[in-house]
Amino acid sequence: MSKLILHVGTHKTGTTTIQDTFALNRRFLAEKGVIFPQIGKANGQHGLVMDWISLPEFYHLDTSAEEAWTRLARDHGKSDRTVLISTEELSRGNPKMRVDLRRLRDLVSGFDDIKVVCCLRNQVSFLQSIYLQVIKSGAHVSWPGFFEGAVGSRTATGLFLDYNDLRNYLETGFSPEEIRFFSYEREIRSVHGIIGRLMIECGLEGVIGSLEDLPAGHSNVSPDPLATWVAAHVLGNKPFKPWLLETTREALDDTGKGGGKTTIFTKDEFRKIKDTFDPPNGKFNDHEAMLGTGMELADFPDEANLTFRDALIPAYWVNLSRRLVDKL
């Protein structure tokens, strides 16, 4: 029986590490009957959405996305193999630039069994990670405007923050029985982490832990949140500079704010996002309980363990200024 597993993200839930690890172990996986196809130049199969979503040139395929999906179904649909496709772009929710999942379901109907796998992260951590990725990319985006826009629209850079909306979108193409959600926070605490979860979904429970690790560890790890916000605040619209990020973090240590978890939220912002998403998260969890999946969204971080943006006292900015002067 042929199987197709669509790992659709979401963004900032270890997707790059998953894609890089599975690409590194492509031959080993194929020997076990799991195909992680090389489609385009990237390790993730992002080019498979190019007919619907505008992508950088690097991700473009030499054919249409529809033809690539058709080829996958033709090559593997009548086999006993499992095909794993991983691209977080499949969970992008911008109404003007999202995949037509109904059409996609038709294109892959040649597979005997189809499963959509999606990892979800609490919205405090998710929204913060999205913003940090935007800053790392070199874009200059005001945090207050970004935050208020995200809370108001319940999306950020076209990504769903209300996971009921994400579920509704996925169900435009796939049945509820074909969709499985998992908690990012729960999976990263498990023995084999996110990689282990994907191995289980691929039917490779017996060889979990056998994959070759990435030489540099995890891929695309988010930097310290508060230090990144400070660096971006100092730079304004100038290009991001890694050395400045290191300096802003060192200044946190000077004032006793380093060493622990930081956040770019103020306490009021933190509480606002919790108040906004607690009700829809409850609705999502109730739906999962009705389905009997055992899935439950993780709690928001404990504010007692966080250093908030409004905890930056004048002494911090003095220490940072001194460190910057020393570098002149």
C-alpha positions as CSV (number, residue, x, y, z in Angstrom):
1,M,0.0,0.0,0.0
2,S,1.4,3.4,-1.0
3,K,1.4,6.2,1.6
4,L,1.9,9.9,1.3
5,I,2.8,12.0,4.3
6,L,2.5,15.7,4.0
7,H,4.5,17.4,6.8
8,V,3.1,21.0,6.6
9,G,4.9,22.7,9.4
10,T,4.0,25.0,10.9
11,H,6.9,27.4,10.5
12,K,9.3,27.7,13.4
13,T,8.6,24.2,14.7
14,G,11.9,22.6,13.7
15,T,11.0,22.3,10.0
16,T,14.4,23.2,8.6
17,T,16.1,20.8,11.0
18,I,13.7,18.0,9.9
19,Q,14.3,18.7,6.2
20,D,18.0,18.9,6.5
21,T,18.2,15.7,8.6
22,F,16.0,13.7,6.2
23,A,17.9,15.0,3.2
24,L,21.2,13.9,4.8
25,N,19.7,10.5,5.4
26,R,17.9,10.1,2.1
27,R,19.7,6.9,1.1
28,F,19.1,5.2,4.5
29,L,15.4,6.1,4.4
30,A,15.0,4.8,0.9
31,E,16.4,1.4,2.1
32,K,13.6,1.4,4.7
33,G,11.0,2.1,2.1
34,V,10.6,5.8,2.8
35,I,11.2,8.2,0.0
36,F,12.2,11.8,0.8
37,P,12.5,13.1,-2.8
38,Q,14.9,15.6,-4.0
39,I,12.6,18.2,-5.7
40,G,14.4,21.4,-6.6
41,K,17.6,22.7,-4.9
42,A,16.3,23.0,-1.3
43,N,16.2,20.2,1.2
44,G,12.5,20.9,1.8
45,Q,10.2,20.4,-1.1
46,H,9.1,24.0,-1.2
47,G,8.9,24.2,-5.0
48,L,5.8,22.1,-4.8
49,V,3.8,25.2,-3.9
50,M,5.2,27.5,-6.6
51,D,2.0,27.4,-8.7
52,W,0.1,29.1,-5.9
53,I,2.7,30.9,-3.8
54,S,5.3,33.4,-4.9
55,L,8.7,32.0,-4.0
56,P,12.3,33.2,-4.4
57,E,14.0,32.0,-7.6
58,F,16.1,29.5,-5.6
59,Y,13.0,27.3,-4.9
60,H,11.6,27.3,-8.5
61,L,11.4,23.9,-10.2
62,D,12.1,23.2,-13.9
63,T,8.5,22.2,-14.3
64,S,5.1,23.3,-12.8
65,A,4.2,22.3,-9.3
66,E,1.2,20.4,-10.6
67,E,3.4,18.4,-12.9
68,A,5.7,17.6,-10.0
69,W,2.8,16.3,-7.9
70,T,1.5,14.3,-10.8
71,R,4.9,12.7,-11.2
72,L,5.1,11.8,-7.6
73,A,1.7,10.0,-7.7
74,R,2.7,8.3,-10.9
75,D,6.1,7.1,-9.7
76,H,5.0,5.9,-6.2
77,G,1.2,5.7,-6.1
78,K,1.1,2.0,-7.1
79,S,4.0,1.0,-4.9
80,D,4.5,-0.2,-1.3
81,R,6.6,2.9,-0.5
82,T,6.0,5.8,1.8
83,V,6.7,9.3,0.4
84,L,7.4,12.1,2.8
85,I,7.0,15.7,1.6
86,S,8.0,18.4,4.0
87,T,7.2,22.1,3.3
88,E,5.8,24.5,5.8
89,E,4.5,26.6,2.9
90,L,1.6,24.2,2.8
91,S,0.2,25.7,6.0
92,R,0.5,29.3,4.8
93,G,-2.8,31.1,5.1
94,N,-2.7,34.3,3.2
95,P,-6.0,34.3,1.3
96,K,-4.4,35.8,-1.8
97,M,-1.4,33.4,-1.8
98,R,-2.2,29.9,-0.5
99,V,-2.2,26.4,-1.9
100,D,-5.5,25.2,-3.4
101,L,-5.7,22.1,-1.2
102,R,-8.8,20.8,-3.0
103,R,-6.8,20.7,-6.2
104,L,-3.8,19.2,-4.4
105,R,-5.9,16.4,-3.0
106,D,-7.0,15.5,-6.5
107,L,-3.4,15.5,-7.7
108,V,-2.2,13.0,-5.1
109,S,-5.3,10.8,-5.1
110,G,-3.3,8.0,-6.6
111,F,-1.8,7.2,-3.2
112,D,-3.7,4.6,-1.2
113,D,-3.2,6.4,2.1
114,I,-2.6,10.1,2.8
115,K,-1.7,11.8,6.0
116,V,-1.3,15.5,6.8
117,V,1.0,16.0,9.8
118,C,1.2,19.5,11.5
119,C,3.1,20.6,14.6
120,L,1.7,23.5,16.6
121,R,3.4,25.9,19.0
122,N,2.0,28.1,21.6
123,Q,1.2,31.6,20.1
124,V,3.5,33.5,22.4
125,S,6.6,31.6,21.3
126,F,5.3,31.2,17.7
127,L,4.7,34.9,17.1
128,Q,8.0,35.9,18.7
129,S,9.9,33.4,16.5
130,I,8.2,34.7,13.4
131,Y,9.2,38.2,14.2
132,L,12.8,37.1,14.9
133,Q,12.9,35.4,11.5
134,V,11.7,38.6,9.9
135,I,14.5,40.6,11.6
136,K,17.1,38.0,10.7
137,S,16.1,38.3,7.1
138,G,17.1,41.9,7.2
139,A,13.7,43.5,7.1
140,H,13.0,46.5,9.3
141,V,9.6,45.9,11.0
142,S,8.3,47.8,14.0
143,W,7.4,45.4,16.8
144,P,4.4,47.4,18.1
145,G,2.8,47.5,14.7
146,F,3.7,43.9,14.0
147,F,2.2,42.8,17.4
148,E,-1.0,44.7,17.1
149,G,-1.6,43.6,13.5
150,A,-1.0,40.0,14.5
151,V,-3.4,40.1,17.4
152,G,-6.1,41.9,15.4
153,S,-5.9,39.6,12.3
154,R,-4.9,36.4,14.1
155,T,-2.2,36.0,11.5
156,A,1.4,37.0,11.1
157,T,3.2,37.2,7.8
158,G,0.4,35.1,6.3
159,L,0.7,32.4,9.0
160,F,-2.3,31.3,11.1
161,L,-2.2,32.1,14.8
162,D,-5.7,30.8,15.4
163,Y,-5.3,27.1,14.9
164,N,-9.0,26.6,14.3
165,D,-8.6,28.6,11.2
166,L,-5.7,26.5,10.2
167,R,-7.7,23.3,10.7
168,N,-10.6,24.7,8.6
169,Y,-8.1,25.5,5.8
170,L,-6.6,22.1,5.8
171,E,-10.0,20.5,5.7
172,T,-10.8,22.3,2.4
173,G,-8.7,19.6,0.8
174,F,-8.3,16.8,3.3
175,S,-10.7,14.9,5.6
176,P,-10.4,15.2,9.4
177,E,-9.3,11.6,9.5
178,E,-6.3,12.4,7.3
179,I,-5.1,15.3,9.5
180,R,-3.0,14.9,12.6
181,F,-1.8,17.7,14.9
182,F,1.0,17.5,17.4
183,S,2.3,19.8,20.1
184,Y,5.7,21.2,19.4
185,E,6.5,21.7,23.0
186,R,5.6,18.1,23.9
187,E,7.5,16.6,20.9
188,I,10.8,18.5,21.7
189,R,10.7,17.1,25.2
190,S,10.4,13.5,24.0
191,V,13.4,11.3,23.8
192,H,13.9,11.6,20.0
193,G,12.2,15.0,19.5
194,I,10.5,16.2,16.4
195,I,12.6,13.9,14.2
196,G,11.3,10.9,16.2
197,R,7.7,12.1,15.6
198,L,8.2,12.1,11.9
199,M,9.9,8.7,12.0
200,I,6.9,7.3,13.8
201,E,4.5,8.8,11.3
202,C,6.6,7.2,8.5
203,G,6.3,3.8,10.2
204,L,10.0,3.7,11.2
205,E,9.6,3.2,15.0
206,G,12.1,0.4,14.9
207,V,15.0,2.5,13.6
208,I,14.4,5.8,15.6
209,G,17.8,7.1,16.6
210,S,19.5,5.6,13.6
211,L,19.6,8.7,11.5
212,E,22.9,10.5,11.0
213,D,22.9,13.9,12.9
214,L,23.5,17.2,11.3
215,P,27.1,18.3,11.6
216,A,26.2,21.7,13.1
217,G,23.2,20.4,15.2
218,H,19.9,22.1,14.7
219,S,19.2,24.4,11.7
220,N,17.8,27.9,11.7
221,V,17.7,28.3,15.4
222,S,16.1,31.6,16.7
223,P,18.5,34.0,18.5
224,D,17.9,35.4,21.9
225,P,14.6,37.3,21.6
226,L,15.3,40.4,23.7
227,A,18.9,40.8,22.5
228,T,17.6,40.6,18.9
229,W,14.9,43.3,19.6
230,V,17.5,45.6,21.1
231,A,19.9,45.1,18.2
232,A,17.1,45.8,15.7
233,H,16.0,48.8,17.7
234,V,19.6,50.2,17.6
235,L,20.1,49.6,13.9
236,G,16.8,51.1,12.8
237,N,16.6,50.3,9.1
238,K,20.2,49.4,8.7
239,P,21.2,45.8,7.8
240,F,21.3,43.3,10.7
241,K,24.8,42.7,12.2
242,P,25.5,39.5,14.2
243,W,28.3,41.2,16.3
244,L,25.7,43.7,17.6
245,L,23.5,40.8,18.7
246,E,26.3,39.4,20.6
247,T,27.0,42.7,22.3
248,T,23.4,43.3,23.2
249,R,23.3,39.9,24.8
250,E,26.5,40.6,26.8
251,A,24.9,43.8,28.1
252,L,22.0,41.7,29.4
253,D,24.5,39.7,31.4
254,D,26.0,42.9,32.8
255,T,22.7,43.8,34.3
256,G,21.8,40.4,35.6
257,K,19.2,39.8,32.8
258,G,21.2,37.2,31.0
259,G,21.3,33.5,31.4
260,G,17.5,33.0,31.5
261,K,14.7,33.1,29.0
262,T,13.9,36.5,27.6
263,T,11.0,37.8,25.5
264,I,10.4,40.8,23.3
265,F,6.9,41.1,24.8
266,T,6.1,43.6,27.6
267,K,4.1,42.1,30.4
268,D,0.9,43.8,29.0
269,E,1.6,42.4,25.5
270,F,2.2,39.0,26.9
271,R,-1.1,39.0,28.8
272,K,-2.9,40.4,25.8
273,I,-1.9,37.6,23.5
274,K,-2.8,35.1,26.2
275,D,-6.2,36.6,26.6
276,T,-6.7,36.7,22.8
277,F,-5.8,33.1,22.1
278,D,-6.9,31.3,25.3
279,P,-10.5,31.0,24.1
280,P,-9.7,29.7,20.5
281,N,-7.1,27.3,22.0
282,G,-9.8,25.9,24.3
283,K,-12.0,25.4,21.3
284,F,-9.2,23.7,19.4
285,N,-8.5,21.4,22.4
286,D,-12.2,20.5,22.8
287,H,-12.3,19.5,19.2
288,E,-9.3,17.3,19.5
289,A,-10.8,15.7,22.6
290,M,-13.9,15.0,20.7
291,L,-11.9,13.2,18.0
292,G,-9.9,11.3,20.7
293,T,-6.5,12.2,19.3
294,G,-4.9,13.0,22.7
295,M,-3.6,16.2,21.2
296,E,-3.6,19.3,23.4
297,L,-2.0,22.6,22.7
298,A,0.8,23.5,25.2
299,D,0.3,26.1,27.9
300,F,1.8,29.6,27.4
301,P,5.2,30.1,29.0
302,D,5.2,30.9,32.7
303,E,5.7,34.7,33.0
304,A,7.6,34.3,36.3
305,N,10.4,32.7,34.3
306,L,10.7,35.4,31.6
307,T,12.6,38.7,31.3
308,F,10.2,41.1,29.6
309,R,11.1,44.0,27.4
310,D,9.9,46.5,30.0
311,A,12.4,45.1,32.5
312,L,15.2,46.8,30.6
313,I,16.3,49.4,33.2
314,P,18.4,52.5,32.4
315,A,21.5,50.6,33.6
316,Y,21.1,48.2,30.7
317,W,21.3,50.9,28.1
318,V,24.3,52.5,29.9
319,N,26.2,49.2,29.8
320,L,25.3,48.6,26.2
321,S,26.5,52.1,25.3
322,R,29.8,51.4,27.0
323,R,30.3,48.2,25.2
324,L,29.6,49.9,21.9
325,V,32.1,52.6,22.6
326,D,34.7,50.0,23.4
327,K,34.2,48.6,19.9
328,L,34.8,51.9,18.2
